[in-house]
């Protein structure tokens, strides 16, 4: 069982930056993919960015060029660097990890961290 703990959220003005961290209780080396999702009030949870074990990345169109996802396997941590933040980026951000375990996908989630961008 892997536990994910997010940190780094907070209140920032539009145009500012934040870096989110997701620390895993176990090794992330075996995780096929790790990512960040977000959910704003009244909206569904959506993918923000993901990174595979091989280092390939995928971003939502709304954050391309502004957000960067990275992983440090030695520290069992995934990061989301968020620049040029906009009020519409306001949401609870969740860390996610996906693993194939005996042929089935297993999904892990963190508890979420609030990001609020003021205009």
N, CA, C and O atoms as a GROMACS GRO file, in nm:
protein
  476
    1UNK      N    1   0.084  -0.118   0.000
    1UNK     CA    2   0.000   0.000   0.000
    1UNK      C    3   0.088   0.125   0.000
    1UNK      O    4   0.178   0.138   0.083
    2UNK      N    5   0.063   0.214  -0.092
    2UNK     CA    6   0.139   0.338  -0.102
    2UNK      C    7   0.049   0.453  -0.056
    2UNK      O    8  -0.066   0.463  -0.097
    3UNK      N    9   0.103   0.538   0.027
    3UNK     CA   10   0.030   0.658   0.069
    3UNK      C   11   0.095   0.779   0.006
    3UNK      O   12   0.218   0.789  -0.002
    4UNK      N   13   0.012   0.871  -0.039
    4UNK     CA   14   0.058   0.993  -0.105
    4UNK      C   15   0.019   1.113  -0.021
    4UNK      O   16  -0.095   1.124   0.024
    5UNK      N   17   0.113   1.203   0.002
    5UNK     CA   18   0.087   1.323   0.082
    5UNK      C   19   0.130   1.445   0.002
    5UNK      O   20   0.247   1.462  -0.031
    6UNK      N   21   0.032   1.531  -0.028
    6UNK     CA   22   0.060   1.654  -0.103
    6UNK      C   23   0.095   1.767  -0.007
    6UNK      O   24   0.053   1.769   0.108
    7UNK      N   25   0.171   1.861  -0.059
    7UNK     CA   26   0.202   1.984   0.013
    7UNK      C   27   0.235   2.092  -0.088
    7UNK      O   28   0.259   2.065  -0.205
    8UNK      N   29   0.236   2.216  -0.040
    8UNK     CA   30   0.276   2.327  -0.124
    8UNK      C   31   0.163   2.414  -0.174
    8UNK      O   32   0.187   2.515  -0.240
    9UNK      N   33   0.040   2.377  -0.144
    9UNK     CA   34  -0.071   2.461  -0.186
    9UNK      C   35  -0.078   2.589  -0.106
    9UNK      O   36  -0.005   2.606  -0.008
   10UNK      N   37  -0.165   2.680  -0.147
   10UNK     CA   38  -0.181   2.805  -0.074
   10UNK      C   39  -0.251   2.909  -0.157
   10UNK      O   40  -0.312   2.879  -0.259
   11UNK      N   41  -0.240   3.032  -0.110
   11UNK     CA   42  -0.302   3.146  -0.177
   11UNK      C   43  -0.195   3.226  -0.249
   11UNK      O   44  -0.092   3.260  -0.190
   12UNK      N   45  -0.219   3.257  -0.375
   12UNK     CA   46  -0.122   3.333  -0.454
   12UNK      C   47  -0.198   3.426  -0.546
   12UNK      O   48  -0.311   3.397  -0.586
   13UNK      N   49  -0.136   3.537  -0.581
   13UNK     CA   50  -0.198   3.630  -0.675
   13UNK      C   51  -0.181   3.581  -0.818
   13UNK      O   52  -0.088   3.505  -0.848
   14UNK      N   53  -0.269   3.623  -0.903
   14UNK     CA   54  -0.259   3.588  -1.044
   14UNK      C   55  -0.123   3.631  -1.098
   14UNK      O   56  -0.073   3.739  -1.069
   15UNK      N   57  -0.065   3.541  -1.178
   15UNK     CA   58   0.069   3.565  -1.231
   15UNK      C   59   0.180   3.507  -1.145
   15UNK      O   60   0.295   3.502  -1.187
   16UNK      N   61   0.144   3.464  -1.025
   16UNK     CA   62   0.244   3.408  -0.935
   16UNK      C   63   0.271   3.262  -0.961
   16UNK      O   64   0.221   3.204  -1.057
   17UNK      N   65   0.353   3.202  -0.872
   17UNK     CA   66   0.395   3.064  -0.888
   17UNK      C   67   0.380   2.988  -0.758
   17UNK      O   68   0.386   3.044  -0.649
   18UNK      N   69   0.359   2.858  -0.772
   18UNK     CA   70   0.359   2.766  -0.659
   18UNK      C   71   0.422   2.635  -0.706
   18UNK      O   72   0.418   2.602  -0.824
   19UNK      N   73   0.482   2.562  -0.611
   19UNK     CA   74   0.530   2.428  -0.643
   19UNK      C   75   0.466   2.329  -0.548
   19UNK      O   76   0.482   2.338  -0.427
   20UNK      N   77   0.394   2.236  -0.605
   20UNK     CA   78   0.332   2.130  -0.527
   20UNK      C   79   0.425   2.010  -0.520
   20UNK      O   80   0.495   1.978  -0.615
   21UNK      N   81   0.424   1.945  -0.405
   21UNK     CA   82   0.503   1.822  -0.387
   21UNK      C   83   0.410   1.709  -0.346
   21UNK      O   84   0.312   1.729  -0.276
   22UNK      N   85   0.444   1.590  -0.392
   22UNK     CA   86   0.369   1.470  -0.355
   22UNK      C   87   0.470   1.367  -0.308
   22UNK      O   88   0.546   1.310  -0.388
   23UNK      N   89   0.471   1.342  -0.178
   23UNK     CA   90   0.565   1.247  -0.121
   23UNK      C   91   0.495   1.112  -0.102
   23UNK      O   92   0.387   1.104  -0.044
   24UNK      N   93   0.558   1.008  -0.152
   24UNK     CA   94   0.503   0.874  -0.141
   24UNK      C   95   0.568   0.799  -0.026
   24UNK      O   96   0.687   0.813   0.001
   25UNK      N   97   0.487   0.719   0.043
   25UNK     CA   98   0.540   0.642   0.157
   25UNK      C   99   0.627   0.527   0.111
   25UNK      O  100   0.712   0.478   0.186
   26UNK      N  101   0.605   0.483  -0.012
   26UNK     CA  102   0.687   0.376  -0.065
   26UNK      C  103   0.758   0.420  -0.191
   26UNK      O  104   0.754   0.537  -0.229
   27UNK      N  105   0.821   0.325  -0.256
   27UNK     CA  106   0.896   0.357  -0.376
   27UNK      C  107   0.802   0.390  -0.491
   27UNK      O  108   0.704   0.319  -0.514
   28UNK      N  109   0.832   0.497  -0.561
   28UNK     CA  110   0.753   0.532  -0.680
   28UNK      C  111   0.814   0.473  -0.806
   28UNK      O  112   0.760   0.487  -0.915
   29UNK      N  113   0.927   0.406  -0.787
   29UNK     CA  114   0.996   0.351  -0.904
   29UNK      C  115   0.907   0.251  -0.977
   29UNK      O  116   0.912   0.239  -1.099
   30UNK      N  117   0.823   0.179  -0.900
   30UNK     CA  118   0.738   0.077  -0.960
   30UNK      C  119   0.607   0.132  -1.014
   30UNK      O  120   0.528   0.059  -1.075
   31UNK      N  121   0.583   0.259  -0.993
   31UNK     CA  122   0.458   0.319  -1.041
   31UNK      C  123   0.466   0.342  -1.192
   31UNK      O  124   0.563   0.400  -1.241
   32UNK      N  125   0.366   0.294  -1.265
   32UNK     CA  126   0.366   0.311  -1.409
   32UNK      C  127   0.346   0.457  -1.449
   32UNK      O  128   0.400   0.504  -1.549
   33UNK      N  129   0.267   0.527  -1.369
   33UNK     CA  130   0.238   0.666  -1.400
   33UNK      C  131   0.205   0.740  -1.272
   33UNK      O  132   0.144   0.684  -1.180
   34UNK      N  133   0.245   0.865  -1.266
   34UNK     CA  134   0.205   0.950  -1.155
   34UNK      C  135   0.156   1.081  -1.213
   34UNK      O  136   0.202   1.125  -1.319
   35UNK      N  137   0.064   1.143  -1.143
   35UNK     CA  138   0.007   1.264  -1.201
   35UNK      C  139  -0.059   1.353  -1.098
   35UNK      O  140  -0.068   1.321  -0.980
   36UNK      N  141  -0.103   1.466  -1.148
   36UNK     CA  142  -0.178   1.563  -1.068
   36UNK      C  143  -0.314   1.585  -1.134
   36UNK      O  144  -0.324   1.606  -1.255
   37UNK      N  145  -0.416   1.580  -1.053
   37UNK     CA  146  -0.552   1.612  -1.094
   37UNK      C  147  -0.599   1.731  -1.012
   37UNK      O  148  -0.540   1.764  -0.909
   38UNK      N  149  -0.705   1.795  -1.058
   38UNK     CA  150  -0.762   1.904  -0.980
   38UNK      C  151  -0.914   1.901  -0.991
   38UNK      O  152  -0.972   1.853  -1.089
   39UNK      N  153  -0.977   1.955  -0.888
   39UNK     CA  154  -1.122   1.961  -0.887
   39UNK      C  155  -1.166   2.093  -0.824
   39UNK      O  156  -1.137   2.121  -0.708
   40UNK      N  157  -1.236   2.172  -0.904
   40UNK     CA  158  -1.293   2.298  -0.857
   40UNK      C  159  -1.438   2.272  -0.815
   40UNK      O  160  -1.500   2.177  -0.863
   41UNK      N  161  -1.493   2.355  -0.727
   41UNK     CA  162  -1.631   2.336  -0.683
   41UNK      C  163  -1.728   2.329  -0.800
   41UNK      O  164  -1.727   2.416  -0.888
   42UNK      N  165  -1.811   2.226  -0.801
   42UNK     CA  166  -1.910   2.209  -0.906
   42UNK      C  167  -1.857   2.145  -1.033
   42UNK      O  168  -1.932   2.121  -1.127
   43UNK      N  169  -1.727   2.118  -1.036
   43UNK     CA  170  -1.666   2.058  -1.155
   43UNK      C  171  -1.620   1.917  -1.127
   43UNK      O  172  -1.602   1.877  -1.012
   44UNK      N  173  -1.601   1.840  -1.234
   44UNK     CA  174  -1.545   1.708  -1.219
   44UNK      C  175  -1.394   1.716  -1.201
   44UNK      O  176  -1.330   1.815  -1.237
   45UNK      N  177  -1.339   1.611  -1.144
   45UNK     CA  178  -1.194   1.605  -1.130
   45UNK      C  179  -1.133   1.588  -1.269
   45UNK      O  180  -1.181   1.508  -1.349
   46UNK      N  181  -1.028   1.665  -1.296
   46UNK     CA  182  -0.966   1.661  -1.428
   46UNK      C  183  -0.816   1.642  -1.418
   46UNK      O  184  -0.752   1.683  -1.321
   47UNK      N  185  -0.761   1.578  -1.520
   47UNK     CA  186  -0.616   1.560  -1.525
   47UNK      C  187  -0.548   1.692  -1.554
   47UNK      O  188  -0.588   1.766  -1.644
   48UNK      N  189  -0.444   1.722  -1.478
   48UNK     CA  190  -0.363   1.840  -1.502
   48UNK      C  191  -0.234   1.801  -1.574
   48UNK      O  192  -0.200   1.858  -1.677
   49UNK      N  193  -0.164   1.704  -1.519
   49UNK     CA  194  -0.037   1.661  -1.577
   49UNK      C  195  -0.006   1.520  -1.529
   49UNK      O  196  -0.046   1.480  -1.419
   50UNK      N  197   0.067   1.445  -1.611
   50UNK     CA  198   0.106   1.310  -1.573
   50UNK      C  199   0.246   1.282  -1.626
   50UNK      O  200   0.290   1.341  -1.725
   51UNK      N  201   0.315   1.190  -1.558
   51UNK     CA  202   0.449   1.151  -1.600
   51UNK      C  203   0.462   1.001  -1.583
   51UNK      O  204   0.426   0.946  -1.479
   52UNK      N  205   0.514   0.935  -1.685
   52UNK     CA  206   0.528   0.790  -1.679
   52UNK      C  207   0.661   0.752  -1.614
   52UNK      O  208   0.746   0.837  -1.587
   53UNK      N  209   0.676   0.623  -1.590
   53UNK     CA  210   0.801   0.575  -1.531
   53UNK      C  211   0.919   0.601  -1.623
   53UNK      O  212   1.033   0.612  -1.578
   54UNK      N  213   0.892   0.613  -1.753
   54UNK     CA  214   0.998   0.641  -1.848
   54UNK      C  215   1.026   0.789  -1.866
   54UNK      O  216   1.117   0.828  -1.939
   55UNK      N  217   0.945   0.873  -1.798
   55UNK     CA  218   0.970   1.016  -1.804
   55UNK      C  219   0.886   1.091  -1.906
   55UNK      O  220   0.900   1.213  -1.920
   56UNK      N  221   0.798   1.021  -1.979
   56UNK     CA  222   0.710   1.090  -2.074
   56UNK      C  223   0.605   1.169  -1.997
   56UNK      O  224   0.554   1.125  -1.894
   57UNK      N  225   0.574   1.288  -2.048
   57UNK     CA  226   0.479   1.374  -1.979
   57UNK      C  227   0.359   1.406  -2.066
   57UNK      O  228   0.364   1.399  -2.189
   58UNK      N  229   0.250   1.439  -1.999
   58UNK     CA  230   0.126   1.475  -2.066
   58UNK      C  231   0.061   1.587  -1.986
   58UNK      O  232   0.056   1.581  -1.863
   59UNK      N  233   0.011   1.688  -2.056
   59UNK     CA  234  -0.049   1.804  -1.988
   59UNK      C  235  -0.186   1.835  -2.045
   59UNK      O  236  -0.214   1.811  -2.163
   60UNK      N  237  -0.271   1.888  -1.959
   60UNK     CA  238  -0.397   1.944  -2.007
   60UNK      C  239  -0.366   2.067  -2.091
   60UNK      O  240  -0.271   2.140  -2.062
   61UNK      N  241  -0.446   2.090  -2.194
   61UNK     CA  242  -0.421   2.204  -2.282
   61UNK      C  243  -0.419   2.336  -2.203
   61UNK      O  244  -0.345   2.428  -2.236
   62UNK      N  245  -0.500   2.344  -2.099
   62UNK     CA  246  -0.514   2.468  -2.024
   62UNK      C  247  -0.389   2.505  -1.944
   62UNK      O  248  -0.375   2.619  -1.901
   63UNK      N  249  -0.299   2.409  -1.925
   63UNK     CA  250  -0.180   2.438  -1.843
   63UNK      C  251  -0.050   2.424  -1.922
   63UNK      O  252   0.057   2.452  -1.868
   64UNK      N  253  -0.058   2.384  -2.046
   64UNK     CA  254   0.064   2.368  -2.127
   64UNK      C  255   0.140   2.499  -2.134
   64UNK      O  256   0.083   2.606  -2.156
   65UNK      N  257   0.271   2.488  -2.113
   65UNK     CA  258   0.356   2.605  -2.118
   65UNK      C  259   0.364   2.680  -1.985
   65UNK      O  260   0.448   2.768  -1.968
   66UNK      N  261   0.277   2.645  -1.891
   66UNK     CA  262   0.278   2.712  -1.760
   66UNK      C  263   0.316   2.618  -1.646
   66UNK      O  264   0.381   2.658  -1.550
   67UNK      N  265   0.274   2.492  -1.657
   67UNK     CA  266   0.300   2.394  -1.552
   67UNK      C  267   0.404   2.292  -1.600
   67UNK      O  268   0.412   2.260  -1.718
   68UNK      N  269   0.483   2.242  -1.504
   68UNK     CA  270   0.581   2.138  -1.534
   68UNK      C  271   0.575   2.030  -1.427
   68UNK      O  272   0.584   2.059  -1.308
   69UNK      N  273   0.560   1.906  -1.472
   69UNK     CA  274   0.560   1.794  -1.379
   69UNK      C  275   0.696   1.726  -1.384
   69UNK      O  276   0.756   1.714  -1.491
   70UNK      N  277   0.744   1.682  -1.269
   70UNK     CA  278   0.871   1.611  -1.263
   70UNK      C  279   0.866   1.510  -1.150
   70UNK      O  280   0.782   1.518  -1.061
   71UNK      N  281   0.958   1.414  -1.153
   71UNK     CA  282   0.962   1.313  -1.048
   71UNK      C  283   1.106   1.289  -1.006
   71UNK      O  284   1.197   1.293  -1.088
   72UNK      N  285   1.125   1.265  -0.878
   72UNK     CA  286   1.255   1.232  -0.822
   72UNK      C  287   1.241   1.095  -0.757
   72UNK      O  288   1.193   1.084  -0.644
   73UNK      N  289   1.282   0.991  -0.828
   73UNK     CA  290   1.265   0.855  -0.777
   73UNK      C  291   1.344   0.832  -0.648
   73UNK      O  292   1.301   0.757  -0.561
   74UNK      N  293   1.458   0.898  -0.636
   74UNK     CA  294   1.541   0.880  -0.516
   74UNK      C  295   1.470   0.933  -0.392
   74UNK      O  296   1.487   0.880  -0.282
   75UNK      N  297   1.389   1.038  -0.410
   75UNK     CA  298   1.316   1.097  -0.298
   75UNK      C  299   1.171   1.051  -0.292
   75UNK      O  300   1.096   1.093  -0.204
   76UNK      N  301   1.132   0.964  -0.386
   76UNK     CA  302   0.993   0.917  -0.391
   76UNK      C  303   0.895   1.033  -0.392
   76UNK      O  304   0.794   1.033  -0.321
   77UNK      N  305   0.925   1.132  -0.474
   77UNK     CA  306   0.846   1.255  -0.476
   77UNK      C  307   0.819   1.298  -0.619
   77UNK      O  308   0.904   1.287  -0.707
   78UNK      N  309   0.698   1.348  -0.639
   78UNK     CA  310   0.659   1.407  -0.767
   78UNK      C  311   0.626   1.554  -0.742
   78UNK      O  312   0.568   1.589  -0.639
   79UNK      N  313   0.662   1.638  -0.836
   79UNK     CA  314   0.643   1.782  -0.821
   79UNK      C  315   0.555   1.836  -0.934
   79UNK      O  316   0.548   1.779  -1.043
   80UNK      N  317   0.489   1.945  -0.904
   80UNK     CA  318   0.418   2.020  -1.006
   80UNK      C  319   0.455   2.167  -0.988
   80UNK      O  320   0.410   2.232  -0.894
   81UNK      N  321   0.536   2.217  -1.079
   81UNK     CA  322   0.573   2.358  -1.079
   81UNK      C  323   0.468   2.434  -1.158
   81UNK      O  324   0.445   2.407  -1.276
   82UNK      N  325   0.404   2.529  -1.093
   82UNK     CA  326   0.296   2.604  -1.155
   82UNK      C  327   0.336   2.750  -1.166
   82UNK      O  328   0.354   2.817  -1.064
   83UNK      N  329   0.349   2.800  -1.287
   83UNK     CA  330   0.385   2.939  -1.312
   83UNK      C  331   0.270   3.011  -1.382
   83UNK      O  332   0.179   2.948  -1.435
   84UNK      N  333   0.276   3.142  -1.380
   84UNK     CA  334   0.174   3.224  -1.447
   84UNK      C  335   0.033   3.180  -1.408
   84UNK      O  336  -0.053   3.160  -1.494
   85UNK      N  337   0.012   3.164  -1.281
   85UNK     CA  338  -0.116   3.112  -1.233
   85UNK      C  339  -0.231   3.208  -1.263
   85UNK      O  340  -0.215   3.330  -1.261
   86UNK      N  341  -0.346   3.149  -1.291
   86UNK     CA  342  -0.466   3.224  -1.324
   86UNK      C  343  -0.576   3.191  -1.222
   86UNK      O  344  -0.572   3.085  -1.160
   87UNK      N  345  -0.671   3.280  -1.205
   87UNK     CA  346  -0.782   3.249  -1.111
   87UNK      C  347  -0.853   3.118  -1.144
   87UNK      O  348  -0.901   3.049  -1.054
   88UNK      N  349  -0.858   3.083  -1.271
   88UNK     CA  350  -0.925   2.958  -1.309
   88UNK      C  351  -0.845   2.833  -1.272
   88UNK      O  352  -0.894   2.722  -1.287
   89UNK      N  353  -0.724   2.852  -1.223
   89UNK     CA  354  -0.646   2.738  -1.172
   89UNK      C  355  -0.685   2.703  -1.028
   89UNK      O  356  -0.639   2.602  -0.973
   90UNK      N  357  -0.769   2.785  -0.968
   90UNK     CA  358  -0.813   2.760  -0.831
   90UNK      C  359  -0.888   2.628  -0.822
   90UNK      O  360  -0.985   2.605  -0.894
   91UNK      N  361  -0.841   2.541  -0.732
   91UNK     CA  362  -0.901   2.408  -0.718
   91UNK      C  363  -0.828   2.334  -0.606
   91UNK      O  364  -0.726   2.380  -0.554
   92UNK      N  365  -0.882   2.219  -0.570
   92UNK     CA  366  -0.807   2.125  -0.487
   92UNK      C  367  -0.727   2.036  -0.580
   92UNK      O  368  -0.781   1.977  -0.674
   93UNK      N  369  -0.599   2.027  -0.555
   93UNK     CA  370  -0.509   1.949  -0.639
   93UNK      C  371  -0.478   1.816  -0.570
   93UNK      O  372  -0.440   1.812  -0.453
   94UNK      N  373  -0.494   1.709  -0.646
   94UNK     CA  374  -0.474   1.574  -0.593
   94UNK      C  375  -0.359   1.505  -0.665
   94UNK      O  376  -0.347   1.512  -0.787
   95UNK      N  377  -0.276   1.439  -0.588
   95UNK     CA  378  -0.170   1.356  -0.644
   95UNK      C  379  -0.227   1.217  -0.672
   95UNK      O  380  -0.308   1.165  -0.594
   96UNK      N  381  -0.184   1.158  -0.780
   96UNK     CA  382  -0.231   1.026  -0.821
   96UNK      C  383  -0.114   0.939  -0.862
   96UNK      O  384  -0.016   0.987  -0.920
   97UNK      N  385  -0.125   0.811  -0.832
   97UNK     CA  386  -0.025   0.714  -0.878
   97UNK      C  387  -0.099   0.590  -0.928
   97UNK      O  388  -0.193   0.543  -0.864
   98UNK      N  389  -0.057   0.540  -1.041
   98UNK     CA  390  -0.118   0.421  -1.101
   98UNK      C  391  -0.013   0.311  -1.114
   98UNK      O  392   0.101   0.336  -1.154
   99UNK      N  393  -0.054   0.190  -1.081
   99UNK     CA  394   0.039   0.077  -1.084
   99UNK      C  395  -0.032  -0.046  -1.136
   99UNK      O  396  -0.146  -0.073  -1.099
  100UNK      N  397   0.035  -0.120  -1.222
  100UNK     CA  398  -0.018  -0.249  -1.265
  100UNK      C  399   0.031  -0.353  -1.166
  100UNK      O  400   0.151  -0.374  -1.150
  101UNK      N  401  -0.063  -0.418  -1.100
  101UNK     CA  402  -0.030  -0.515  -0.994
  101UNK      C  403  -0.099  -0.647  -1.027
  101UNK      O  404  -0.221  -0.658  -1.022
  102UNK      N  405  -0.019  -0.745  -1.061
  102UNK     CA  406  -0.072  -0.875  -1.101
  102UNK      C  407  -0.177  -0.860  -1.211
  102UNK      O  408  -0.283  -0.924  -1.206
  103UNK      N  409  -0.149  -0.775  -1.309
  103UNK     CA  410  -0.234  -0.762  -1.426
  103UNK      C  411  -0.351  -0.666  -1.411
  103UNK      O  412  -0.424  -0.645  -1.507
  104UNK      N  413  -0.370  -0.608  -1.295
  104UNK     CA  414  -0.479  -0.514  -1.274
  104UNK      C  415  -0.424  -0.378  -1.232
  104UNK      O  416  -0.320  -0.369  -1.166
  105UNK      N  417  -0.496  -0.274  -1.273
  105UNK     CA  418  -0.454  -0.139  -1.235
  105UNK      C  419  -0.494  -0.112  -1.090
  105UNK      O  420  -0.604  -0.145  -1.047
  106UNK      N  421  -0.402  -0.051  -1.017
  106UNK     CA  422  -0.428  -0.005  -0.881
  106UNK      C  423  -0.405   0.146  -0.880
  106UNK      O  424  -0.302   0.194  -0.928
  107UNK      N  425  -0.500   0.220  -0.826
  107UNK     CA  426  -0.492   0.366  -0.825
  107UNK      C  427  -0.479   0.416  -0.682
  107UNK      O  428  -0.553   0.374  -0.592
  108UNK      N  429  -0.385   0.504  -0.661
  108UNK     CA  430  -0.364   0.565  -0.530
  108UNK      C  431  -0.389   0.715  -0.541
  108UNK      O  432  -0.360   0.778  -0.643
  109UNK      N  433  -0.445   0.772  -0.434
  109UNK     CA  434  -0.476   0.915  -0.431
  109UNK      C  435  -0.429   0.977  -0.300
  109UNK      O  436  -0.433   0.914  -0.195
  110UNK      N  437  -0.385   1.102  -0.310
  110UNK     CA  438  -0.356   1.179  -0.190
  110UNK      C  439  -0.482   1.246  -0.139
  110UNK      O  440  -0.589   1.232  -0.197
  111UNK      N  441  -0.467   1.320  -0.030
  111UNK     CA  442  -0.583   1.382   0.033
  111UNK      C  443  -0.618   1.518  -0.030
  111UNK      O  444  -0.726   1.571  -0.005
  112UNK      N  445  -0.529   1.571  -0.110
  112UNK     CA  446  -0.554   1.696  -0.179
  112UNK      C  447  -0.495   1.816  -0.107
  112UNK      O  448  -0.481   1.816   0.015
  113UNK      N  449  -0.461   1.917  -0.184
  113UNK     CA  450  -0.411   2.043  -0.130
  113UNK      C  451  -0.478   2.158  -0.206
  113UNK      O  452  -0.490   2.154  -0.328
  114UNK      N  453  -0.522   2.258  -0.131
  114UNK     CA  454  -0.597   2.369  -0.191
  114UNK      C  455  -0.502   2.469  -0.256
  114UNK      O  456  -0.403   2.511  -0.195
  115UNK      N  457  -0.534   2.508  -0.378
  115UNK     CA  458  -0.464   2.616  -0.447
  115UNK      C  459  -0.568   2.722  -0.480
  115UNK      O  460  -0.668   2.695  -0.546
  116UNK      N  461  -0.544   2.843  -0.433
  116UNK     CA  462  -0.634   2.955  -0.458
  116UNK      C  463  -0.557   3.067  -0.524
  116UNK      O  464  -0.456   3.114  -0.470
  117UNK      N  465  -0.604   3.110  -0.640
  117UNK     CA  466  -0.538   3.217  -0.715
  117UNK      C  467  -0.632   3.337  -0.716
  117UNK      O  468  -0.742   3.330  -0.770
  118UNK      N  469  -0.587   3.447  -0.658
  118UNK     CA  470  -0.670   3.567  -0.654
  118UNK      C  471  -0.642   3.657  -0.772
  118UNK      O  472  -0.529   3.663  -0.822
  119UNK      N  473  -0.744   3.728  -0.815
  119UNK     CA  474  -0.728   3.817  -0.932
  119UNK      C  475  -0.684   3.956  -0.891
  119UNK      O  476  -0.666   4.043  -0.976
   0.00000   0.00000   0.00000
